[in-house]
């Protein structure tokens, strides 16, 4: 009998296992993939942006020094609209911060987290274990297929972290709602001739946002939102043609785009679970909410799901809790998380509507909005702290402590 089992061993699942463990608590992580297989870095690596709230959680886990050594800080953010006069500049020093956020390759972060999981005495890792079933009585019984055999584990609580298309969520009969934005995001790393140290760019275009995030040195992560057909066309271009199209859209603030990596294209949907819990099973990360990348919040929001659960479970001995007590914890978790999740969804969808619309009224509104934001410190502060995930109340993890 395990205390907590986590279904899904991506970044959120690995983080959940590390947060939930402590001496005397037995944690199991179940993941379908082979976690030891990692892709190469460099121009073809995928990256992720870490907010200040996420940094605090990694500090609490004692992992931040390792992560910081492989992450690029964002100390300045330049926000503009293509062909419009409004510009907003955000500076970490204006808020007595070392950085507004950090960017790290997914694989680098995954390796650090996986090593911590594998060296923990309190976490049992079951990878190459494909989810098969879930049943609940006075415990949760999870079935999975490994080495062509069906195995089962029993656990007091299950955390569901297996992504936006979560098979576990479906097995629990938790409905979900999807919004199709009719767009795709094109992702590629690029090398530029005039990198700006520690500076990120968010450029809003007629079709959607184009972000350029520093990876260190000459490398930037390009995250380019386009309508579906243009995205497919862009991905099919050769390196020289892609560079030319990106240069035309982004401009020359980073000089010339001199080299590009492999292009990835993903259709954009926002997925929201109808409920975050069913008895002893709780949804976290993209299984609960998968967001548009415009505000860079999905992973960071998922970490705050974990931080909330940590606070609710920290002082409880799970195997001694009855169904009623665990149901109370589940309801409290849902109430606490829905408040922030709804606000983040409204924030992201508002940006999508405002900055992906070419009607003249919207053109003038976004230009004026960016210019006004740059002139009003209170509004800028609210935008900065919302992006950092620090406006929704704190707990021990968000203060950097277990």
C-alpha positions in Angstrom: 0.0 0.0 0.0 1.4 3.3 -1.1 0.6 6.7 0.4 0.6 8.7 -2.8 0.9 7.5 -6.4 1.4 9.8 -9.4 0.2 8.8 -12.8 2.3 10.5 -15.4 6.1 11.0 -15.2 6.6 14.2 -17.3 8.0 17.3 -15.7 4.9 17.9 -13.5 4.8 14.2 -12.4 8.5 14.3 -11.5 8.0 17.5 -9.5 5.0 16.1 -7.7 6.9 13.0 -6.6 9.7 15.2 -5.3 7.4 17.5 -3.4 5.2 14.9 -1.9 8.0 12.6 -0.6 9.2 12.8 3.0 10.5 10.2 5.4 7.8 7.8 6.3 5.6 8.6 3.2 5.7 6.1 0.4 5.4 7.6 -3.1 5.1 5.8 -6.5 5.5 7.4 -9.9 4.0 5.5 -12.9 5.0 6.6 -16.4 4.5 5.0 -19.8 7.7 6.2 -21.4 11.3 5.2 -20.8 12.5 8.2 -18.8 16.2 7.4 -19.4 15.9 8.2 -23.1 16.7 11.9 -23.5 16.9 13.9 -26.7 20.0 16.0 -27.6 20.2 19.7 -26.8 21.4 22.7 -28.8 19.5 24.0 -31.8 16.9 21.1 -31.7 16.1 21.2 -28.0 12.6 22.2 -26.7 12.6 24.8 -23.8 10.4 25.9 -21.0 10.0 29.2 -19.1 10.1 29.1 -15.3 8.3 31.8 -13.4 9.4 33.3 -10.1 6.9 31.1 -8.2 8.4 28.0 -9.8 11.9 29.1 -8.9 10.8 29.3 -5.2 9.4 25.7 -5.4 12.8 24.4 -6.8 14.6 26.3 -4.1 12.4 24.5 -1.5 13.4 21.2 -3.1 17.1 22.1 -3.0 17.4 21.8 -6.7 17.6 25.4 -7.8 21.4 25.7 -7.9 21.6 22.8 -10.3 18.8 24.2 -12.5 20.1 27.8 -12.4 23.5 26.5 -13.7 21.7 25.4 -16.9 19.1 28.1 -17.2 19.2 31.6 -18.8 17.7 34.4 -16.8 15.2 36.9 -18.1 15.9 40.2 -16.6 14.2 42.3 -19.2 11.0 41.8 -21.3 10.3 43.9 -24.4 6.7 43.8 -25.5 5.5 45.2 -28.8 2.9 44.9 -31.5 4.1 44.5 -35.1 3.6 47.7 -37.1 2.2 49.6 -34.1 3.7 52.3 -31.9 3.0 51.0 -28.4 5.8 49.3 -26.5 6.1 48.1 -22.9 9.4 47.3 -21.2 9.6 45.2 -18.0 12.8 45.2 -15.9 13.5 42.9 -13.0 15.6 45.6 -11.2 12.5 47.8 -11.0 11.0 45.2 -8.6 14.2 44.4 -6.6 14.3 41.0 -8.4 17.3 39.2 -9.9 15.2 38.0 -12.7 11.6 37.9 -13.9 12.0 34.3 -14.9 14.3 31.7 -16.4 14.5 29.6 -19.6 15.8 26.1 -19.6 15.9 23.2 -22.0 13.2 20.6 -21.2 15.7 17.8 -21.3 18.1 19.5 -18.9 15.3 20.1 -16.4 14.0 16.6 -16.8 17.5 15.1 -16.2 17.9 17.0 -13.0 14.4 16.0 -11.7 14.8 12.3 -12.8 18.2 12.1 -11.0 16.6 13.4 -7.8 13.7 10.9 -8.1 16.0 8.0 -8.8 18.3 8.8 -5.8 15.4 9.2 -3.4 14.7 6.5 -0.8 11.1 7.5 -0.6 10.0 7.3 -4.3 9.4 4.1 -6.3 9.7 4.8 -10.0 7.8 2.6 -12.4 8.6 3.8 -16.0 7.7 1.9 -19.2 4.5 1.3 -17.4 1.4 2.0 -19.5 -1.8 3.0 -17.6 -4.6 0.4 -17.9 -7.2 1.1 -15.2 -8.2 2.9 -12.0 -10.7 1.8 -9.4 -11.7 3.3 -6.0 -13.0 1.8 -2.8 -11.4 2.7 0.5 -8.2 3.1 -1.5 -7.2 3.6 -5.2 -6.2 0.6 -7.2 -4.1 1.5 -10.3 -3.5 -1.0 -13.1 -0.6 -0.7 -15.5 1.1 -2.8 -18.2 4.8 -3.4 -17.8 7.0 -6.0 -19.6 3.8 -7.4 -21.2 2.3 -8.1 -17.8 -0.6 -6.3 -16.0 0.5 -5.1 -12.5 -1.5 -3.3 -9.9 -0.6 -1.0 -7.0 -2.8 0.3 -4.1 -2.6 3.8 -2.9 -4.3 6.2 -0.5 -4.3 9.1 -3.0 -3.6 9.2 -6.7 -2.4 12.4 -8.5 -3.3 12.4 -12.2 -0.5 14.1 -14.2 -0.7 12.4 -17.5 -1.3 15.4 -19.8 -4.1 17.2 -21.6 -5.4 14.0 -23.2 -5.2 12.2 -19.9 -6.4 8.5 -20.2 -6.7 8.4 -16.4 -9.1 11.4 -16.4 -11.2 9.6 -19.0 -11.2 6.4 -17.0 -12.5 8.4 -14.0 -15.3 9.7 -16.2 -14.3 13.3 -15.5 -15.5 15.4 -18.4 -13.3 18.0 -20.1 -14.0 21.0 -22.3 -11.7 22.1 -25.1 -11.4 25.4 -27.0 -9.8 25.1 -30.4 -8.1 28.4 -31.2 -7.7 27.5 -34.9 -4.0 28.1 -34.5 -0.7 26.3 -34.1 2.5 27.2 -32.4 5.7 26.8 -34.4 8.8 26.2 -32.1 12.4 26.4 -33.2 15.7 27.5 -31.7 17.6 30.1 -33.6 21.1 31.7 -33.4 21.3 35.5 -33.8 24.1 37.9 -34.6 23.4 40.5 -31.9 22.0 38.7 -28.8 20.7 41.0 -26.0 21.9 39.6 -22.7 19.1 38.4 -20.5 16.4 40.0 -22.6 13.2 38.3 -23.9 10.8 39.6 -26.6 7.1 39.2 -26.9 5.9 40.6 -30.3 2.2 40.5 -31.1 1.3 40.0 -34.7 -1.9 39.8 -36.8 -2.1 36.1 -36.2 -0.8 35.8 -32.7 2.2 36.3 -30.4 5.9 35.7 -31.4 8.1 35.1 -28.4 11.9 35.1 -28.5 13.3 33.7 -25.2 17.1 33.8 -24.4 18.8 30.4 -24.0 22.3 31.8 -23.4 24.9 33.0 -25.8 23.6 33.5 -29.4 20.7 31.0 -28.9 17.0 32.0 -28.6 13.9 29.9 -28.4 11.3 31.0 -30.9 7.7 30.4 -30.0 5.6 31.6 -33.0 1.7 31.4 -33.0 0.2 31.3 -36.4 -3.1 30.3 -38.0 -3.1 26.6 -39.0 -2.3 26.8 -42.8 0.4 29.5 -42.4 1.9 27.3 -39.6 2.0 24.3 -41.9 3.6 26.4 -44.6 6.2 27.9 -42.3 7.2 24.4 -41.0 7.7 23.1 -44.6 10.2 25.9 -45.5 13.9 25.2 -45.7 16.2 26.9 -43.2 16.9 29.9 -45.4 13.3 30.6 -46.2 12.2 30.1 -42.6 14.9 32.5 -41.4 13.7 35.1 -43.9 10.0 34.8 -42.8 11.0 35.0 -39.1 13.2 38.0 -39.7 10.5 39.8 -41.5 8.0 39.1 -38.7 10.3 39.8 -35.8 12.5 42.5 -37.2 16.2 43.2 -36.4 16.3 43.8 -32.6 18.6 40.8 -32.3 20.4 41.4 -35.5 20.4 38.7 -38.2 19.0 35.3 -37.7 22.0 33.2 -38.7 21.0 29.6 -38.0 17.8 27.7 -37.2 17.1 24.4 -35.6 14.4 21.8 -36.4 10.8 23.2 -36.5 8.0 21.7 -34.4 4.3 22.6 -34.9 1.6 21.9 -32.4 -2.1 22.7 -32.8 -3.4 25.1 -30.0 -6.2 24.1 -27.8 -7.2 25.0 -24.2 -8.4 22.0 -22.2 -10.2 22.3 -18.9 -11.4 19.4 -16.7 -14.9 19.8 -15.5 -13.7 18.7 -12.0 -10.3 18.6 -10.4 -11.1 15.6 -8.2 -13.0 12.4 -7.9 -12.9 11.0 -4.3 -9.2 10.0 -3.8 -8.0 11.0 -7.3 -6.8 14.6 -7.9 -5.9 16.2 -11.2 -2.8 18.4 -11.6 -1.0 20.1 -14.4 -2.3 19.7 -18.0 -4.7 17.0 -16.9 -6.5 19.8 -15.1 -5.8 22.7 -17.4 -3.8 23.0 -20.7 -3.4 26.6 -21.7 -2.6 28.8 -24.7 1.2 29.5 -24.6 0.7 33.3 -24.9 1.3 33.9 -21.2 3.7 30.9 -20.7 1.7 29.6 -17.7 0.8 25.9 -18.2 3.8 24.4 -16.5 4.1 27.1 -13.8 0.3 26.8 -13.1 0.8 23.0 -12.7 3.6 23.5 -10.2 1.3 25.7 -8.1 -1.3 22.9 -8.2 1.4 20.8 -6.5 2.3 23.5 -4.0 -1.4 23.8 -3.0 -1.7 20.0 -2.4 1.6 20.0 -0.5 0.1 22.5 1.9 -3.1 20.5 2.4 -1.3 17.2 2.9 1.8 18.2 4.7 0.7 17.5 8.2 -1.5 14.4 7.5 -0.7 10.7 7.8 -2.5 9.6 4.6 -3.0 5.9 5.4 -5.0 6.9 8.5 -7.4 9.2 6.7 -10.9 7.8 5.9 -12.9 8.5 2.7 -14.7 11.4 4.2 -11.5 13.2 5.3 -9.9 12.7 1.9 -13.0 13.9 0.1 -12.8 17.0 2.3 -9.2 17.6 1.2 -10.2 17.0 -2.4 -13.0 19.6 -2.3 -10.7 22.1 -0.6 -8.1 21.6 -3.2 -10.6 22.2 -6.0 -12.0 25.4 -4.4 -8.5 26.8 -3.9 -7.2 26.0 -7.4 -10.2 27.0 -9.4 -9.9 30.5 -8.2 -6.4 31.0 -9.7 -7.0 28.7 -12.7 -10.0 30.7 -13.9 -8.1 34.0 -13.5 -5.1 32.7 -15.5 -7.5 31.4 -18.2 -9.2 34.8 -18.5 -5.9 36.5 -18.6 -4.5 34.3 -21.4 -7.7 34.4 -23.4 -7.9 38.1 -23.1 -4.4 38.5 -24.5 -5.3 36.1 -27.4 -8.4 38.2 -28.2 -6.7 41.5 -28.0 -3.5 40.6 -29.8 -4.8 38.2 -32.5 -7.4 40.5 -34.1 -6.8 42.9 -37.0 -10.0 45.0 -36.6 -9.1 48.7 -36.6 -10.6 49.1 -33.1 -8.3 46.3 -31.7 -5.3 47.7 -33.5 -5.7 51.1 -31.8 -6.6 49.5 -28.4 -3.5 47.2 -28.2 -1.2 50.1 -29.3 -2.7 52.4 -26.7 -2.7 49.6 -24.1 1.0 48.8 -24.5 1.9 52.5 -24.4 -0.3 53.1 -21.3 1.1 50.0 -19.5 4.6 51.4 -20.0 3.6 54.6 -18.3 1.7 53.3 -15.3 3.9 51.6 -12.7 0.9 50.1 -10.8 -0.4 48.3 -13.9 3.1 47.1 -14.8 3.6 45.7 -11.3 0.3 43.8 -11.5 1.2 42.4 -14.9 4.7 41.4 -13.7 3.5 39.7 -10.5 0.6 37.9 -12.3 3.1 36.5 -14.8 5.4 35.4 -12.0 2.5 33.6 -10.2 2.9 35.6 -7.1 -0.5 37.3 -6.9 -2.6 34.3 -5.7 -1.5 34.0 -2.1 1.5 32.1 -0.8 2.3 28.9 1.1 5.5 27.4 2.3 6.7 26.2 -1.1 6.1 29.6 -2.7 8.2 31.1 0.0 11.0 28.6 -0.8 10.5 26.3 2.2 9.3 22.7 2.6 
